[in-house]
Amino acid sequence: MSLIMKLIVIYGATAVGKLTTAKELTKKTGYPILHNHMTIDLVENFFSFQSKPFSNLLRKIRLDIVSELLTQKAPGLIWTTGFPNTKDTHAFYKKLDNLMRRNGGAINYVKLVCDQKEQKRRVLNNERGKYNKTNTIDKLTKEMNNLDFSTLTPIDQTLVIDNSHLSAQKVVLKIIKFFSLEKV
């Protein structure tokens, strides 16, 4: 079976540059972006954050989007997420991986990390407010204390990039080279 779709999952802690990188990667690949807050903000209108119905609907919407893109034979999708180290998160990504493989697609994982000083600088960026993202050092500190972002995906190889001192353009060149991505 020929490869139908590549799903590029860019993950990491709060304010490490996931969406910034995704925006640059879409310029090079033409793949659309499904960033974390597109679906979080939608579902949060109906259910409280991280409640059982919130998580169930969030995951269903995300799987439905990927499923429809597979049906339409889309060449790719860029997905951003925190990917906290929880049993539920790992189970969801195993399900997503199975969906992709059953349909001839592949998932490529990129974990972004940066040093704490740079992360604190980035969290204050005004762009973050427009996406309803954490945008204060106090909230960042709480998230980093309450969530474990140390995991690597258990499914496939993950490209880990420390982008503390790299531009998004240089990060994207590393991703494109590592996964042999082409512009569509």
N, CA and C of each residue as an Amber inpcrd file, in Angstrom:
protein
   552
   0.8500000  -1.1900000   0.0000000   0.0000000   0.0000000   0.0000000
   0.8870000   1.2420000   0.0000000   0.6130000   2.1790000  -0.8560000
   1.4120000   3.3980000  -0.8930000   1.0150000   4.3210000   0.2550000
   1.9680000   5.1420000   0.6350000   1.7460000   6.0550000   1.7490000
   0.6880000   7.0800000   1.3710000  -0.3680000   7.1420000   2.1630000
  -1.4540000   8.0690000   1.8950000  -1.1860000   9.4200000   2.5550000
  -0.8230000   9.4020000   3.8340000  -0.7020000  10.6600000   4.5610000
   0.4030000  10.5680000   5.5960000   1.1200000  11.6750000   5.7680000
   2.0970000  11.8010000   6.8500000   1.5040000  12.7310000   7.8950000
   1.5150000  12.2770000   9.1120000   1.0810000  13.0950000  10.2430000
   2.3310000  13.4700000  11.0230000   2.6080000  14.7520000  11.1000000
   3.7630000  15.2480000  11.8410000   3.2450000  15.7640000  13.1790000
   3.5790000  15.0630000  14.2640000   3.1460000  15.4570000  15.6020000
   4.3060000  16.1990000  16.2580000   4.1000000  17.4950000  16.4850000
   5.0980000  18.3290000  17.1550000   4.6180000  18.4950000  18.5920000
   5.4120000  17.9960000  19.5290000   4.9560000  18.0340000  20.9160000
   6.0450000  18.5300000  21.8540000   5.6260000  18.8490000  23.0650000
   6.5470000  19.3400000  24.0850000   5.7890000  20.1650000  25.0980000
   6.5220000  20.6760000  26.0460000   5.9440000  21.4660000  27.1310000
   5.3970000  22.7990000  26.6100000   4.7500000  23.5020000  27.4840000
   4.2120000  24.8280000  27.1960000   5.3330000  25.7660000  26.7520000
   5.0710000  26.5580000  25.7070000   5.9450000  27.6510000  25.2600000
   7.3180000  27.1940000  24.7660000   7.3810000  26.0080000  24.1610000
   8.6590000  25.5740000  23.5780000   8.7300000  25.8430000  22.0800000
   7.6510000  26.3710000  21.4860000   7.6880000  26.7480000  20.0760000
   6.9800000  25.8050000  19.1320000   6.0270000  25.0510000  19.6290000
   5.3270000  24.0690000  18.7940000   4.5640000  24.7300000  17.6470000
   3.7230000  25.7030000  17.9580000   2.9150000  26.3470000  16.9230000
   3.7870000  27.1930000  15.9840000   4.7750000  27.8580000  16.5220000
   5.6930000  28.6390000  15.6850000   6.3790000  27.7260000  14.6740000
   6.8290000  26.5780000  15.1420000   7.4680000  25.6100000  14.2570000
   6.4630000  25.0670000  13.2440000   5.2700000  24.7480000  13.7050000
   4.2330000  24.2140000  12.8040000   3.9210000  25.2030000  11.6840000
   3.8360000  26.4860000  12.0110000   3.5500000  27.5000000  10.9910000
   4.6520000  27.5570000   9.9350000   5.8850000  27.4270000  10.3650000
   6.9970000  27.4180000   9.4060000   6.9890000  26.1320000   8.5820000
   6.6620000  25.0110000   9.2240000   6.6470000  23.7330000   8.5230000
   5.5400000  23.6920000   7.4710000   4.4130000  24.3170000   7.7540000
   3.3290000  24.3300000   6.7650000   3.7260000  25.1410000   5.5210000
   4.5630000  26.1510000   5.7170000   5.0500000  26.9270000   4.5630000
   5.8870000  26.0540000   3.6320000   6.6060000  25.0940000   4.1970000
   7.4970000  24.2360000   3.4070000   6.8020000  22.9990000   2.8450000
   5.7650000  22.5230000   3.5250000   5.1300000  21.2680000   3.1120000
   3.7510000  21.4490000   2.4960000   3.0890000  22.5390000   2.8450000
   1.7140000  22.7300000   2.4080000   0.7080000  21.9970000   3.2810000
   1.1740000  21.2480000   4.2740000   0.2640000  20.5250000   5.1590000
  -0.4900000  21.5090000   6.0560000  -1.7730000  21.2850000   6.2840000
  -2.5110000  22.1370000   7.2220000  -2.0850000  21.8330000   8.6670000
  -2.4340000  22.7490000   9.5530000  -2.0880000  22.6040000  10.9780000
  -3.3410000  22.3570000  11.7970000  -3.2570000  21.3690000  12.6660000
  -4.2540000  21.1650000  13.7150000  -3.5200000  21.4270000  15.0230000
  -3.5950000  22.6790000  15.4870000  -2.8810000  22.9690000  16.7300000
  -3.7960000  22.7170000  17.9170000  -3.1530000  22.3920000  18.9980000
  -3.8070000  21.9390000  20.2220000  -5.0320000  22.7610000  20.6150000
  -4.9090000  24.0720000  20.5600000  -5.9910000  24.9140000  21.0700000
  -7.1770000  25.0440000  20.1180000  -7.0190000  24.6510000  18.8740000
  -8.1710000  24.6840000  17.9640000  -9.2920000  23.8060000  18.5150000
  -8.9190000  22.6280000  18.9780000  -9.9310000  21.6910000  19.4840000
 -10.1920000  21.9050000  20.9780000  -9.1740000  22.2380000  21.7360000
  -9.3710000  22.4790000  23.1710000 -10.3770000  23.6040000  23.3830000
 -10.1750000  24.7100000  22.6810000 -11.0530000  25.8650000  22.8620000
 -12.4920000  25.5580000  22.4570000 -12.6500000  24.7670000  21.3980000
 -13.9900000  24.3690000  20.9740000 -14.6820000  23.5430000  22.0630000
 -14.0270000  22.5050000  22.5260000 -14.6330000  21.5760000  23.4810000
 -14.8470000  22.2290000  24.8480000 -13.9700000  23.1600000  25.1980000
 -14.0920000  23.8500000  26.4880000 -15.3610000  24.7030000  26.5710000
 -15.9720000  24.9970000  25.4410000 -17.2510000  25.7110000  25.4480000
 -18.3790000  24.8610000  26.0120000 -18.1750000  23.5460000  26.0330000
 -19.2410000  22.6220000  26.4350000 -18.9340000  21.8410000  27.7110000
 -17.6610000  21.5630000  27.9630000 -17.2750000  20.7470000  29.1210000
 -16.0570000  21.3440000  29.7990000 -15.9670000  21.1680000  31.1180000
 -14.8200000  21.7230000  31.8330000 -13.5310000  20.9980000  31.4570000
 -12.4800000  21.7940000  31.3890000 -11.1630000  21.3430000  30.9530000
 -10.7320000  20.0990000  31.7210000 -10.3010000  19.1070000  30.9880000
  -9.7740000  17.8390000  31.4820000 -10.8050000  16.9550000  32.1910000
 -12.0900000  17.3160000  32.1100000 -13.1190000  16.4190000  32.6500000
 -13.2270000  15.2210000  31.7040000 -13.8800000  14.1700000  32.1400000
 -14.0370000  12.9650000  31.3100000 -14.7560000  13.2870000  29.9850000
 -15.9190000  14.0040000  30.0180000 -16.5710000  14.3190000  28.7330000
 -15.7080000  15.2270000  27.8500000 -14.9630000  16.1350000  28.4580000
 -14.0480000  17.0050000  27.7100000 -13.0260000  16.1520000  26.9560000
 -12.3700000  15.2570000  27.6750000 -11.3310000  14.4130000  27.0690000
 -11.9060000  13.5010000  25.9990000 -13.0670000  12.9210000  26.2660000
 -13.6920000  12.0220000  25.2910000 -14.0130000  12.7480000  23.9850000
 -14.6460000  13.9270000  24.0850000 -15.0200000  14.6700000  22.8870000
 -13.7880000  15.2030000  22.1560000 -12.8260000  15.6970000  22.9030000
 -11.5980000  16.2160000  22.3130000 -10.9190000  15.1410000  21.4630000
 -10.7690000  13.9730000  22.0180000 -10.1080000  12.8760000  21.2920000
 -10.9370000  12.4280000  20.0980000 -12.2520000  12.3930000  20.2520000
 -13.1280000  11.9830000  19.1450000 -13.0080000  12.9610000  17.9750000
 -13.0510000  14.2480000  18.2680000 -12.9460000  15.2670000  17.2160000
 -11.6130000  15.1380000  16.4860000 -10.5420000  14.9850000  17.2390000
  -9.2160000  14.8740000  16.6290000  -9.1120000  13.6300000  15.7480000
  -9.6140000  12.5060000  16.2370000  -9.5770000  11.2770000  15.4290000
 -10.4500000  11.4140000  14.1840000 -11.6030000  12.0620000  14.3380000
 -12.4870000  12.2670000  13.1830000 -11.8180000  13.1340000  12.1120000
 -11.1020000  14.1610000  12.5260000 -10.4030000  15.0240000  11.5670000
  -9.3650000  14.2110000  10.8000000  -8.5660000  13.4460000  11.5230000
  -7.5320000  12.6340000  10.8700000  -8.1760000  11.5950000   9.9630000
  -9.2300000  10.9630000  10.4340000  -9.9230000   9.9400000   9.6480000
 -10.4480000  10.5220000   8.3310000 -11.0400000  11.6950000   8.4030000
 -11.5660000  12.3230000   7.1840000 -10.4320000  12.7280000   6.2440000
  -9.3300000  13.2240000   6.7860000  -8.1850000  13.5620000   5.9350000
  -7.6330000  12.3140000   5.2530000  -7.6080000  11.1980000   5.9740000
  -7.1820000   9.9300000   5.3710000  -8.1270000   9.5220000   4.2440000
  -9.4300000   9.6470000   4.4970000 -10.4310000   9.3110000   3.4800000
 -10.2540000  10.1690000   2.2320000  -9.9270000  11.4270000   2.4400000
  -9.7580000  12.3580000   1.3190000  -8.3620000  12.2740000   0.6830000
  -7.5460000  11.3590000   1.2120000  -6.1920000  11.1420000   0.6990000
  -5.3220000  12.4090000   0.7760000  -5.4630000  13.1190000   1.8850000
  -4.6260000  14.2950000   2.1180000  -3.1690000  13.8500000   2.2500000
  -2.2370000  14.6410000   1.7440000  -0.8240000  14.2350000   1.8210000
  -0.2420000  14.3300000   3.2270000  -0.7920000  15.2290000   4.0450000
  -0.2160000  15.3650000   5.3680000  -0.9910000  16.2980000   6.2700000
  -0.6050000  16.2640000   7.5390000  -1.1840000  17.1210000   8.5710000
  -0.1030000  17.3730000   9.6090000  -0.0450000  18.6110000  10.0980000
   0.8560000  18.9720000  11.1870000  -0.0110000  19.1570000  12.4300000
   0.3420000  18.4860000  13.5000000  -0.4620000  18.4360000  14.7220000
   0.4240000  18.8920000  15.8670000  -0.0360000  19.8160000  16.6790000
   0.7450000  20.2200000  17.8530000   0.0060000  19.7990000  19.1200000
   0.7790000  19.4110000  20.1130000   0.2000000  18.9550000  21.3750000
   1.2510000  19.0030000  22.4750000   0.7800000  18.9850000  23.7070000
   1.6970000  18.9280000  24.8350000   2.2610000  17.5330000  25.0320000
   1.4280000  16.5190000  24.8650000   1.7660000  15.1090000  25.0680000
   2.2610000  14.8550000  26.4940000   1.4050000  15.1730000  27.4910000
   1.8170000  14.8810000  28.8700000   1.9260000  13.3730000  29.0840000
   2.7710000  12.9900000  30.0000000   3.0630000  11.5850000  30.2710000
   1.9630000  10.9810000  31.1520000   0.8610000  10.5760000  30.5030000
  -0.2350000   9.9280000  31.2240000  -0.6420000   8.6610000  30.4700000
  -1.2680000   7.7570000  31.1820000  -1.7450000   6.5110000  30.5750000
  -2.7620000   6.8060000  29.4720000  -3.6840000   7.7290000  29.7260000
  -4.6980000   8.0840000  28.7280000  -4.0840000   8.6700000  27.4560000
  -3.0830000   9.5180000  27.6270000  -2.4220000  10.1210000  26.4690000
  -1.7380000   9.0500000  25.6300000  -1.0260000   8.1590000  26.2820000
  -0.3370000   7.0930000  25.5510000  -1.3380000   6.1910000  24.8310000
  -2.4570000   5.8830000  25.4890000  -3.4900000   5.0400000  24.8660000
  -4.0820000   5.7330000  23.6320000  -4.3200000   7.0490000  23.7440000
  -4.8650000   7.7890000  22.6080000  -3.9100000   7.7520000  21.4150000
  -2.6230000   7.9970000  21.6550000  -1.6730000   8.0240000  20.5450000
  -1.4450000   6.6350000  19.9520000  -1.6160000   5.6090000  20.7380000
  -1.5600000   4.2530000  20.1930000  -2.7500000   4.0350000  19.2430000
  -3.9160000   4.5270000  19.6490000  -5.1160000   4.4340000  18.8020000
  -4.9230000   5.2410000  17.5090000  -4.3770000   6.4400000  17.6300000
  -4.1070000   7.2800000  16.4660000  -3.1000000   6.5980000  15.5370000
  -2.0570000   6.0280000  16.1150000  -1.0520000   5.3260000  15.3300000
  -1.6820000   4.1550000  14.5720000  -2.5420000   3.4100000  15.2370000
  -3.2280000   2.2880000  14.5860000  -4.0980000   2.7670000  13.4280000
  -4.8290000   3.8780000  13.6310000  -5.6560000   4.4530000  12.5690000
  -4.7970000   4.8110000  11.3580000  -3.6850000   5.4570000  11.6040000
  -2.8000000   5.8580000  10.5040000  -2.2560000   4.6370000   9.7680000
  -1.7560000   3.6640000  10.5000000  -1.1480000   2.4720000   9.8810000
  -2.1810000   1.6650000   9.0840000  -3.3830000   1.5070000   9.6520000
  -4.4420000   0.7580000   8.9530000  -4.7900000   1.3840000   7.6070000
  -4.5820000   2.6890000   7.5180000  -4.9410000   3.4210000   6.3010000
  -3.7270000   3.8020000   5.4600000  -2.5870000   3.1740000   5.7280000
  -1.4010000   3.4040000   4.9170000  -0.6600000   4.6860000   5.2070000
  -0.9640000   5.3290000   6.3240000  -0.2830000   6.5620000   6.7010000
   0.8320000   6.3080000   7.6960000   1.5130000   7.3620000   8.0740000
   2.6070000   7.2630000   9.0350000   2.6120000   8.4870000   9.9410000
   3.0200000   8.2630000  11.1800000   3.1740000   9.3780000  12.1200000
   4.6580000   9.6100000  12.3380000   5.0560000  10.8710000  12.2770000
   6.4210000  11.2840000  12.5730000   6.3660000  12.2130000  13.7790000
   7.0890000  11.8490000  14.8350000   7.0520000  12.6160000  16.0820000
   8.2740000  13.5110000  16.2160000   8.0080000  14.7750000  16.6010000
   9.0570000  15.7510000  16.8650000   8.8070000  16.3150000  18.2520000
   9.7830000  16.1340000  19.1440000   9.6620000  16.7230000  20.4780000
  10.5730000  17.9430000  20.5400000   9.9550000  19.0870000  20.8670000
  10.7220000  20.3170000  21.0310000  10.9940000  20.5500000  22.5080000
  12.2020000  20.9570000  22.8060000  12.5840000  21.3260000  24.1650000
  13.3700000  22.6230000  24.0870000  13.3250000  23.3750000  25.1590000
  14.1700000  24.5630000  25.2490000  14.4910000  24.8090000  26.7150000
  15.5120000  25.6200000  26.9480000  15.8900000  25.8640000  28.3350000
  14.8430000  26.7380000  29.0230000  14.8520000  26.6940000  30.3390000
  13.8120000  27.3500000  31.1400000  13.7910000  28.8700000  30.9420000
  14.9420000  29.4770000  30.8130000  15.0110000  30.9300000  30.6170000
  14.3100000  31.3230000  29.3100000  14.5760000  30.5640000  28.2430000
  13.9530000  30.8390000  26.9460000  12.4540000  30.5560000  26.9910000
  12.0720000  29.4970000  27.6780000  10.6520000  29.1400000  27.8190000
   9.8930000  30.2740000  28.5150000  10.4720000  30.8460000  29.5460000
   9.8290000  31.9580000  30.2630000   9.7340000  33.1960000  29.3710000
  10.7310000  33.4140000  28.5500000  10.6820000  34.5490000  27.6220000
   9.5660000  34.3360000  26.5970000   9.4790000  33.1190000  26.0610000
   8.4900000  32.8140000  25.0270000   7.0550000  32.8630000  25.5430000
   6.8360000  32.4550000  26.7780000   5.4610000  32.3970000  27.2930000
   4.8390000  33.7900000  27.3530000   5.6480000  34.8200000  27.3860000
   5.1460000  36.1970000  27.4620000   4.8510000  36.7990000  26.0820000
   5.1060000  36.0610000  25.0220000   4.8620000  36.5430000  23.6640000
   3.3740000  36.8680000  23.4910000   3.0770000  38.0470000  22.9680000
   1.6900000  38.5050000  22.7900000   0.8590000  37.6010000  21.8810000
   1.4980000  36.9250000  20.9310000   0.7850000  36.0230000  20.0160000
   0.0400000  34.9200000  20.7740000   0.5620000  34.5130000  21.9230000
  -0.0220000  33.4020000  22.6740000  -1.4390000  33.7270000  23.1410000
  -1.7060000  34.9650000  23.4730000  -3.0270000  35.3620000  23.9390000
  -4.1030000  35.1790000  22.8900000  -3.7450000  35.3860000  21.6440000
  -4.7240000  35.2650000  20.5670000  -5.1780000  33.8210000  20.3670000
  -4.3920000  32.8690000  20.8530000  -4.7540000  31.4510000  20.7550000
  -5.2040000  30.8760000  22.0970000  -5.4880000  31.7300000  23.0630000
  -5.9490000  31.2960000  24.3810000  -4.9440000  30.3590000  25.0570000
  -3.6700000  30.6260000  24.8500000  -2.6070000  29.7920000  25.4040000
  -2.0800000  30.4130000  26.6940000  -1.4370000  29.6020000  27.4930000
  -0.7800000  30.0870000  28.7070000   0.1570000  31.2300000  28.3220000
   0.0130000  32.3700000  29.0320000   0.8360000  33.5160000  28.6540000
   1.3700000  34.3080000  29.8480000   1.4710000  33.6360000  31.0070000
   2.1110000  34.2560000  32.1690000   3.1110000  33.2590000  32.7560000
   4.1220000  33.7890000  33.3970000   5.1240000  32.9220000  34.0260000
   4.4990000  32.1390000  35.1740000   3.5430000  32.7410000  35.8870000
   2.8670000  32.0390000  36.9850000   2.1180000  30.8040000  36.4730000
   1.3430000  30.9710000  35.3960000   0.6160000  29.8280000  34.8190000
   1.5800000  28.7870000  34.2600000   2.6420000  29.2470000  33.6240000
   3.6580000  28.3330000  33.0960000   4.2490000  27.4910000  34.2280000
   4.6060000  28.1380000  35.3240000   5.1920000  27.4370000  36.4670000
   4.2320000  26.3820000  37.0160000   2.9490000  26.7410000  37.1270000
   1.9520000  25.7800000  37.6100000   1.8420000  24.5840000  36.6700000
   1.7900000  24.8480000  35.3600000   1.6910000  23.7510000  34.3860000
   2.9110000  22.8470000  34.4560000   4.0780000  23.4460000  34.5460000
   5.3030000  22.6470000  34.5670000   5.4010000  21.8310000  35.8560000
   4.8010000  22.3280000  36.9340000   4.7960000  21.5790000  38.1950000
   3.7300000  20.4840000  38.2150000   2.6410000  20.6750000  37.4610000
   1.5170000  19.7360000  37.5060000   1.5040000  18.7040000  36.3760000
   2.2240000  18.9630000  35.3120000   2.2250000  18.0330000  34.1740000
   3.6410000  17.5460000  33.9010000   3.7410000  16.2970000  33.5110000
   5.0250000  15.7010000  33.1740000   5.1540000  15.6580000  31.6610000
   6.0220000  16.5040000  31.1260000   6.2460000  16.5510000  29.6830000
   7.5390000  15.8320000  29.2840000   8.0660000  15.0060000  30.1760000
   9.3710000  14.3870000  29.9410000   9.3240000  13.1840000  29.0160000
   8.1530000  12.7130000  28.6830000   8.0290000  11.4760000  27.9270000
   8.4520000  11.6130000  26.4730000   8.9040000  10.5040000  25.9320000
   9.0360000  10.3630000  24.4930000   7.9190000   9.4340000  24.0670000
   7.4650000   9.5560000  22.8400000   6.3820000   8.6860000  22.3800000
   6.8390000   7.2400000  22.4590000   5.9710000   6.3590000  22.9270000
   6.3490000   4.9500000  23.0400000   6.1610000   4.1810000  21.7310000
   5.6550000   4.8370000  20.7140000   5.2530000   4.1350000  19.5020000
   6.3770000   4.0910000  18.4680000   6.9230000   5.2060000  18.1180000
   7.9290000   5.2930000  17.0660000   9.0910000   6.1590000  17.5250000
  10.0660000   6.2340000  16.6750000  11.2170000   7.0780000  16.9510000
  10.7780000   8.5460000  16.9840000  11.3360000   9.2830000  17.9230000
  11.0390000  10.7000000  18.0510000  12.2920000  11.5040000  17.7550000
  12.1440000  12.5130000  16.9060000  13.2170000  13.4630000  16.6710000
  13.1180000  14.5130000  17.7740000  14.1510000  14.6200000  18.6010000
  14.1750000  15.6030000  19.6910000  15.0630000  16.7570000  19.2620000
  14.5090000  17.9690000  19.3540000  15.2510000  19.1640000  18.9590000
  15.2170000  20.1630000  20.1030000  16.3940000  20.5570000  20.5650000
  16.4990000  21.6510000  21.5300000  16.5620000  22.9230000  20.6950000
  15.4850000  23.6950000  20.7470000  15.4060000  24.8990000  19.9130000
  15.6280000  26.1770000  20.7280000  16.3070000  26.0430000  21.8600000
  16.5660000  27.2170000  22.7110000  17.2220000  28.3500000  21.9350000
  18.1270000  27.9840000  21.0360000  18.8920000  29.0000000  20.3070000
  18.8150000  28.7910000  18.7970000  17.7080000  28.1690000  18.3440000
  17.5090000  27.9400000  16.9170000  16.2700000  28.6790000  16.4360000
  16.3270000  29.2120000  15.2500000  15.1400000  29.8200000  14.6570000
  14.1810000  28.7120000  14.2480000  12.9180000  29.0630000  14.0860000
  11.9220000  28.0870000  13.6300000  12.3070000  27.5540000  12.2450000
  12.8980000  28.4010000  11.4200000  13.3070000  27.9710000  10.0830000
  14.3710000  26.8700000  10.1610000  15.3230000  27.0080000  11.0720000
  16.3680000  25.9800000  11.2150000  15.7960000  24.6900000  11.7950000
  14.8530000  24.8090000  12.7020000  14.1890000  23.6280000  13.2630000
  13.4580000  22.8820000  12.1480000  12.7490000  23.6220000  11.3160000
  11.9860000  23.0230000  10.2120000  12.9130000  22.3070000   9.2290000
  14.0600000  22.8770000   8.9410000  15.0050000  22.2110000   8.0380000
  15.4550000  20.8710000   8.6190000  15.6530000  20.8070000   9.9230000
  16.0140000  19.5410000  10.5800000  14.8760000  18.5230000  10.4480000
  13.6440000  18.9730000  10.6370000  12.4760000  18.0840000  10.5400000
  12.3430000  17.5520000   9.1140000  12.4320000  18.4380000   8.1450000
  12.2890000  18.0460000   6.7380000  13.3560000  17.0240000   6.3490000
  14.5800000  17.2790000   6.7610000  15.6760000  16.3560000   6.4280000
  15.4720000  15.0050000   7.1180000  15.1770000  15.0080000   8.4020000
  15.0470000  13.7790000   9.1790000  13.9440000  12.8730000   8.6420000
  12.8020000  13.4760000   8.2910000  11.6480000  12.6910000   7.8470000
  11.4700000  12.6750000   6.3220000  12.4180000  13.2550000   5.5930000
  12.3660000  13.2880000   4.1290000  11.0290000  13.8380000   3.6270000
  10.6520000  14.9900000   4.1360000   9.3880000  15.6160000   3.7340000
   9.5900000  16.4110000   2.4560000   8.5350000  16.4920000   1.6770000
   8.5760000  17.2510000   0.4300000   7.4410000  18.2580000   0.4110000
   7.6610000  19.3360000  -0.3010000   6.6040000  20.3270000  -0.4930000
   5.5450000  19.7520000  -1.4170000   4.2850000  20.0060000  -1.0780000
   3.1910000  19.5030000  -1.9230000   2.5970000  20.6350000  -2.7340000
